[in-house]
Amino acid sequence: MTDPLEINRKNWDERVAIHARDSNGDYMLERFRAGEDALHEIEAAELGDITGKRVLHLQCHIGRDTLCLVRRGAIATGLDFSGPALTVARRLAAETGLEATFVHGTVNDAPRLTPGPFDLVFTTWGTVCWLPDVARWADVIASVLKVGGELYFADLHPSFAVLEIADGKLVPTWDFDTPPDRPLEFVTPVTYTGDPTVMENQATREWIHSLSSVLGRLIEAGMTITMFREHEVLPWRGLPLLVPATERMWRLPDGYPRMPLSFSLRARKTG
């Protein structure tokens, strides 16, 4: 198999059972079922009032965050390319009594499957690294938003994404902007939650997108950037040397220069 999308789909389909089991509580599913908010502190602080808003959650995975948006008053639709993930999402909705629509498709399918228009597109944490073309991503977002509608986006900072650990030090390893036709090839035995289950489908194909690519493509798609922030924390342990910052956030250890591990932005469709 050489199709990056299918390689990644097999990997994500296999992650579903591990994440749904949530044996170490990384996904907070029991706490979420009990009524606790499961959004991370960055988006929870920045999202604002979404009561009554029609929201499209791109790359929603097992739907936990989609349902967090519903708890906050949104009319939410989640889109994901993994059928098994959406099965879990619908089950989680039934267990919590939260109503959301879940649609099976890729980001590129959104204009056809979930045309909107939406008040808000929400997409966070480990999303664009699975997409070869952020120009297409930006066009999709603009196409499903109403005029005046917004994107909320948070993800890994590309300046941290290019680093790996060598001899105990952070070393620039990858180009800051991956060509669409030359994805980075990784083989990772376990998923990112800390669950030790070894997967069969360990290969992935991923892309690093520069800040100029993300911001520039959104602007070219007719979006106006209204907020941009960089953060010194990340909601998963992106490299083994990261240490806990809060209950669910990770940071560089003391003694390292300050640098952003993640970023967030808002963008408004202006025409």
C-alpha positions in Angstrom: 0.0 0.0 0.0 1.4 3.4 -1.0 -1.6 5.8 -0.7 -0.9 8.0 2.4 -4.5 8.5 3.2 -5.2 4.7 3.3 -2.0 4.1 5.3 -3.1 6.7 7.9 -6.7 5.5 7.9 -5.6 2.0 8.8 -3.5 3.4 11.6 -6.3 5.6 13.0 -8.9 2.8 12.7 -6.7 0.7 14.9 -6.2 3.5 17.4 -10.0 3.7 18.0 -10.4 0.7 20.2 -7.4 1.8 22.3 -8.7 5.3 22.7 -12.3 4.2 23.4 -11.0 1.8 26.1 -9.1 4.8 27.6 -7.3 2.6 30.1 -5.1 5.3 31.5 -7.8 8.1 31.4 -6.0 10.2 28.8 -9.2 10.9 26.9 -11.1 11.5 30.2 -14.0 9.5 29.0 -15.3 8.4 32.3 -15.0 12.0 33.6 -16.6 13.3 30.5 -19.5 10.8 30.9 -19.9 12.1 34.4 -20.3 15.6 33.1 -16.8 17.1 33.2 -15.6 19.3 30.4 -12.9 17.6 28.4 -11.6 20.5 26.3 -8.0 21.4 27.0 -7.3 24.7 28.8 -6.2 26.6 25.7 -9.3 26.1 23.6 -11.5 26.2 26.7 -10.2 29.7 27.5 -10.3 31.0 23.9 -13.4 29.5 22.4 -16.0 32.0 23.8 -19.7 31.7 23.8 -21.0 29.2 21.2 -24.6 28.9 22.4 -26.8 28.3 19.4 -24.0 28.3 16.9 -23.8 25.8 14.1 -20.4 24.2 14.4 -18.5 21.9 12.2 -15.7 19.9 13.9 -13.2 18.7 11.3 -11.3 15.5 12.1 -13.4 14.8 15.1 -12.1 11.3 15.8 -14.2 9.6 18.5 -16.3 12.7 19.0 -15.5 13.6 22.6 -14.7 17.2 21.7 -17.7 17.5 19.4 -19.9 16.6 22.3 -18.0 19.1 24.5 -19.2 21.7 22.0 -22.7 20.4 22.3 -22.5 20.8 26.1 -21.5 24.4 25.6 -24.7 25.0 23.6 -23.6 24.4 20.0 -25.4 22.6 17.2 -22.5 20.4 16.3 -21.5 18.2 13.4 -18.4 16.0 13.5 -16.6 14.8 10.4 -13.9 12.1 10.3 -12.4 9.7 7.8 -12.5 6.7 10.3 -15.7 4.7 10.3 -14.9 2.9 13.6 -14.2 6.3 15.2 -17.6 7.5 14.3 -19.2 4.4 15.7 -17.6 5.2 19.1 -18.7 8.9 18.7 -22.3 7.9 18.2 -22.2 5.5 21.1 -20.7 8.2 23.3 -23.4 10.6 22.3 -26.1 8.0 23.2 -24.4 7.4 26.6 -24.3 11.0 27.5 -27.6 12.1 25.9 -25.9 14.7 23.9 -27.1 15.2 20.3 -24.7 15.7 17.5 -24.5 14.7 13.8 -21.5 12.5 12.8 -20.5 12.2 9.1 -18.0 9.8 7.6 -15.7 11.6 5.2 -12.3 13.3 4.6 -11.7 17.0 5.1 -11.9 17.4 1.3 -15.4 15.8 1.3 -16.7 18.5 3.7 -18.2 20.9 1.0 -20.2 18.0 -0.4 -21.1 16.1 2.8 -21.4 19.0 5.3 -21.9 22.1 3.2 -23.3 24.3 6.0 -23.2 27.2 6.1 -21.7 27.0 9.6 -21.0 29.8 12.2 -17.8 28.1 13.3 -15.3 25.5 12.1 -13.5 23.9 15.0 -10.3 21.8 14.5 -7.7 21.2 17.1 -4.6 19.1 18.1 -3.0 16.8 15.7 -5.0 17.6 12.6 -3.2 19.4 9.7 -0.2 17.0 10.0 -2.4 14.4 8.4 -3.2 16.7 5.4 -0.9 17.1 2.5 -2.3 20.4 1.2 -3.2 23.3 3.6 -4.4 25.4 0.6 -7.2 22.9 0.0 -7.8 22.8 3.8 -8.3 26.5 3.9 -10.5 26.5 0.9 -12.7 23.9 2.4 -13.1 25.9 5.7 -14.0 29.0 3.8 -16.5 27.2 1.6 -18.5 25.8 4.6 -18.6 29.0 6.7 -21.2 31.7 6.3 -19.9 35.2 5.7 -18.8 36.4 9.1 -18.3 32.8 10.3 -15.1 31.9 12.1 -12.4 29.2 12.3 -11.0 28.2 15.6 -7.7 26.2 15.2 -5.1 25.0 17.7 -2.2 22.6 17.0 1.4 21.7 17.3 3.8 24.5 16.5 6.0 23.8 13.4 9.1 25.1 15.1 8.7 22.3 17.6 7.6 19.8 15.0 10.9 19.9 13.2 12.8 18.8 16.3 13.9 15.3 17.5 16.1 14.2 20.4 19.7 13.2 19.6 22.2 12.5 22.4 19.8 14.0 24.9 19.5 17.3 23.0 16.8 18.8 20.8 18.1 18.8 17.2 16.4 20.3 14.1 15.7 17.2 12.0 12.9 17.9 9.5 12.2 20.6 7.0 9.8 23.2 8.2 7.4 22.7 5.3 6.8 19.2 3.9 6.1 18.9 0.2 2.7 17.4 -0.4 4.1 14.6 -2.5 6.9 13.7 -0.1 5.3 13.0 3.3 7.4 12.1 6.3 7.3 8.4 7.0 7.0 7.2 10.5 6.7 3.8 12.2 5.3 4.2 15.8 4.4 1.0 17.7 2.0 2.7 20.2 -0.5 5.6 20.1 0.1 8.9 21.8 -2.0 8.4 24.9 0.6 6.4 26.8 -1.4 3.2 26.5 1.3 0.4 25.9 -0.8 -1.6 23.4 1.4 -2.4 20.4 -0.5 -1.8 17.1 -0.3 -3.8 14.0 -0.7 -0.8 11.6 2.2 1.2 12.9 3.1 3.2 9.7 1.9 6.8 9.2 2.5 9.5 6.6 2.6 13.0 7.9 3.3 16.6 6.9 4.8 19.7 8.7 3.1 22.9 7.6 4.9 26.2 8.3 3.1 29.1 10.0 3.4 31.1 6.7 1.6 28.2 4.9 -1.2 28.0 7.4 -1.8 31.7 7.8 -1.1 32.6 4.2 -3.5 29.9 2.8 -6.3 31.1 5.1 -5.8 34.7 4.0 -5.8 33.6 0.3 -9.1 31.7 0.9 -10.8 34.9 2.0 -10.2 34.7 5.8 -9.1 37.5 8.1 -6.8 36.4 11.0 -8.4 37.9 14.1 -6.3 36.2 16.8 -2.9 34.4 16.8 -1.2 33.1 19.9 1.8 30.9 20.7 1.9 28.7 23.7 4.7 27.0 25.7 2.6 23.9 26.4 1.2 21.0 24.4 -1.6 18.6 25.3 0.3 15.5 24.6 3.9 14.4 25.3 5.3 15.3 21.9 8.8 14.2 22.9 10.0 12.1 25.9 11.8 15.0 27.5 8.7 17.0 28.1 7.5 17.3 31.6 4.0 18.0 33.1 3.0 21.6 33.1 -0.6 21.0 34.4 -2.7 17.9 34.7 -3.2 17.7 30.9 -0.4 19.9 29.5 3.3 19.3 28.8 6.2 21.7 28.6 10.0 21.8 28.2 12.0 21.1 31.3 13.6 23.9 33.3 16.9 25.0 31.8 15.7 24.9 28.2 15.2 28.2 26.3 11.6 29.3 26.1 10.0 28.3 22.8 6.4 27.7 21.5 5.2 24.1 21.5 1.8 25.0 20.1 -0.3 27.8 18.6 -3.9 28.9 18.2 -5.7 31.2 15.9 -9.1 32.6 15.0 -10.0 33.6 11.4 -13.2 35.2 10.1 -14.7 34.7 6.6 -15.0 38.2 5.3 -16.5 37.7 1.8 
